[in-house]
Amino acid sequence: MSRRRASDFAHDLLRSIVHRFRRDDTKRSLSTGDLVDNYMEMDFAQPTTSKLPAHFDDCDRVPMKFSSSTYPRLLSQHDHSAQKLVRHGSDVDRSCASTADYNRSQVWFYQGMDAKRAERLLQSAGCEEGSFVVSQQSTQYVLSFVHNSIVHHIRIGYSVKESGEAKFRLDIDRSFKNLHDLVTYYTKHRSFILPMKLKRGVARPLPMSHERTRA
């Protein structure tokens, strides 16, 4: 009798284990806690509202504070200054990054975007007076901006000195070390070739703080 009970117990235990790991039509993923008795499951049967940023460079954007006297320090994701850095970029010392990397870090900068796509982007953003983006095609930089509800395109002059220092310019008599300085200047001053001051750069879409990504 005891052997029969032991056999029945082993059979029931085997059925329980098989039932627990039986696969169905619903795609599920066991968490890393699958070695404990109580399983945690993530159900992917329904579509998720999670998303990744449209610009892949923003996936690893981390707000940090740099100081000449201390090591770089991570900022809390919920800190106001951290959110401002993620949204609008920073005025970090140029010596901490190359000119190319510093240009790419600006949220209104788009690598490899042509004029038609720039027009669609500015129009979809409301075609606001003075709104702009800067794009790069090969070694050419283009400023696209809105004036009188029309998108205009102006080539940004670019040259490199023998010392390796880059120069960017719109007007012949004024040059800048990077695109950030150029844009900042023309948001405060008029240009000979710009019909108005620049106002708002159309930023690359970034994930909202309450949205979570799912692998």
C-alpha positions in Angstrom: 0.0 0.0 0.0 2.8 2.4 0.9 4.5 1.7 -2.5 1.2 2.6 -4.3 0.9 5.8 -2.3 4.5 6.8 -3.2 3.9 6.0 -6.8 0.7 8.0 -6.9 2.5 10.9 -5.2 5.3 10.8 -7.7 2.8 10.7 -10.6 0.9 13.7 -9.2 4.1 15.6 -8.7 5.2 14.9 -12.3 1.8 16.0 -13.7 2.0 19.2 -11.6 5.5 20.1 -13.0 4.5 19.3 -16.6 1.3 21.4 -16.2 3.3 24.3 -14.8 5.7 24.4 -17.7 3.2 23.5 -20.4 3.5 26.0 -23.3 0.4 27.6 -24.7 -0.4 30.1 -27.5 0.4 33.0 -25.2 4.0 34.2 -25.4 5.3 34.4 -21.8 8.6 35.2 -20.3 9.7 33.9 -16.9 11.5 36.5 -14.8 14.9 35.9 -13.2 13.1 34.7 -10.1 12.1 31.4 -11.8 14.1 29.4 -9.3 11.7 30.3 -6.5 8.4 28.6 -5.9 6.1 31.5 -6.8 6.6 32.4 -10.5 6.4 35.9 -11.9 5.3 36.0 -15.5 5.2 38.8 -18.1 2.3 38.5 -20.5 3.0 39.7 -24.0 -0.3 38.6 -25.5 -1.6 42.2 -25.5 0.2 45.0 -27.3 2.4 47.2 -25.1 2.4 51.0 -24.9 6.1 51.0 -24.3 8.3 52.6 -27.0 11.9 53.4 -27.8 13.0 56.9 -28.8 13.0 57.6 -32.5 16.6 58.6 -32.4 18.8 55.7 -31.3 21.5 58.0 -29.9 19.0 59.0 -27.2 18.6 55.5 -25.8 21.7 55.8 -23.7 21.4 59.5 -22.7 22.3 59.8 -19.0 22.2 63.2 -17.2 25.6 63.9 -15.6 27.3 66.9 -13.9 30.9 67.7 -14.8 33.2 69.7 -12.6 36.9 70.5 -12.9 37.4 69.8 -9.3 35.5 66.5 -9.0 34.7 63.4 -10.9 31.6 63.3 -13.1 28.5 62.7 -11.0 25.2 61.0 -12.1 22.1 63.1 -11.6 18.8 61.7 -10.4 16.4 61.0 -13.3 13.7 62.9 -11.4 15.8 65.9 -10.8 14.7 69.1 -12.6 18.1 69.9 -13.8 18.6 66.4 -15.1 15.4 66.5 -17.1 16.4 69.8 -18.5 19.8 68.4 -19.6 18.1 65.4 -21.3 15.6 67.7 -23.1 17.8 70.6 -24.1 21.5 69.5 -23.9 24.2 71.1 -21.9 26.8 73.8 -21.9 29.5 71.4 -20.8 33.1 72.4 -21.3 34.1 71.8 -25.0 37.3 70.1 -23.9 35.3 67.2 -22.6 34.0 66.1 -26.0 35.1 66.4 -29.6 33.4 69.0 -31.8 31.6 66.3 -33.8 30.3 64.6 -30.7 29.3 68.0 -29.2 27.3 68.8 -32.3 25.6 65.5 -32.3 24.6 65.9 -28.7 22.3 68.9 -29.6 18.7 67.7 -29.6 17.9 69.8 -32.8 20.8 68.2 -34.7 19.9 65.5 -37.2 22.5 63.3 -38.9 21.8 62.4 -42.5 18.5 64.2 -42.9 17.7 65.7 -46.3 15.8 68.9 -47.1 12.5 67.2 -47.7 12.5 65.4 -44.4 13.5 68.6 -42.6 10.5 70.4 -44.2 8.2 67.6 -43.1 9.6 67.7 -39.6 9.2 71.5 -39.2 5.7 71.4 -40.7 4.6 68.5 -38.4 6.0 70.6 -35.4 3.5 73.4 -36.3 5.6 75.4 -38.7 6.2 78.0 -36.0 8.0 81.2 -36.9 11.7 80.9 -36.1 11.6 77.2 -35.4 14.6 75.3 -36.9 16.7 72.2 -37.2 20.3 71.6 -38.3 21.1 68.6 -40.4 24.3 67.1 -41.8 24.9 65.4 -45.1 28.5 64.1 -45.5 30.6 67.2 -44.6 27.8 69.7 -45.4 25.7 71.3 -42.7 22.3 72.9 -43.4 20.1 75.2 -41.3 16.4 74.7 -42.0 14.1 77.3 -40.5 10.5 78.6 -40.8 9.8 82.2 -41.9 6.3 83.4 -42.9 5.1 79.8 -42.7 7.6 78.7 -45.3 10.6 76.4 -44.7 13.9 77.8 -45.9 17.3 76.2 -46.1 20.7 77.8 -45.7 24.0 76.1 -46.0 26.3 76.6 -42.9 29.9 77.3 -43.9 32.3 74.7 -42.5 36.1 74.7 -42.6 39.0 73.2 -40.5 42.2 75.1 -39.8 45.6 73.6 -40.0 45.5 73.3 -36.2 42.5 71.0 -36.5 40.1 73.6 -35.1 36.7 73.6 -36.8 34.9 76.8 -37.9 31.2 77.2 -38.6 29.7 80.4 -40.1 26.6 81.9 -41.6 28.0 85.4 -42.0 31.4 86.0 -43.6 32.7 88.1 -40.7 31.7 85.8 -37.9 32.6 82.2 -37.1 32.0 79.7 -34.3 33.7 76.7 -32.9 30.6 74.5 -32.9 27.0 74.5 -34.0 25.7 75.2 -30.4 27.5 78.5 -30.3 26.3 79.4 -33.8 22.7 78.7 -33.0 22.8 80.4 -29.6 24.3 83.6 -31.2 21.6 83.8 -33.8 18.8 83.4 -31.3 20.0 86.7 -29.8 21.3 88.6 -32.9 20.2 89.2 -36.4 22.2 87.9 -39.4 22.8 89.4 -42.8 21.3 86.4 -44.5 18.7 85.3 -41.9 15.4 87.3 -42.1 14.7 86.9 -38.4 16.2 85.6 -35.2 16.1 81.8 -34.5 13.7 80.9 -31.8 13.1 77.2 -31.1 15.0 74.1 -32.2 12.7 71.2 -33.0 14.1 68.4 -30.8 14.4 64.7 -31.5 11.5 62.8 -29.8 12.4 61.5 -26.4 10.6 59.0 -24.3 8.4 60.4 -21.5 9.5 59.8 -18.0 6.4 57.6 -17.2 6.9 55.3 -20.2 9.0 52.2 -19.7 10.9 50.3 -22.4 10.4 46.5 -22.8 13.0 44.3 -24.4 
